[in-house]
């Protein structure tokens, strides 16, 4: 079984007279462009409250407790 390697690919766009950028994680520049086209199907899910590393189980438990206490 071969391991798939992902990279971060940078995209830029203009909005309100400013330039902005974002990364798309993909296996190749071509896949990153395909993912960019798929973004047109994206749906708003809410504001990001926090980011927690999936490998950090203790931090995940703490973040879950904090969200629960805040009623989020």
C-alpha positions, 0 to 999 in steps of 0.5 A: 500500500502506497502512502499518499503525500499531501502538500499545501498549494497557495491561491490568491484572489482580490476582494475589496481592493485588497489581495488575499490568499489561502491554502488548499491541501492536495496531492498535486497542483492539479488536484488543488485546482480541482478542489478549488472548482469544488469550492463553488459547492461549499456551504457556510457552516459557521465561524471557527471557534478554535483549532485543536490538533487531532493528535492532541487528545488532552487538548480536545477534551479541554476544548470540548469541556470549554465549549460545553460550559459556554453552551456552544 
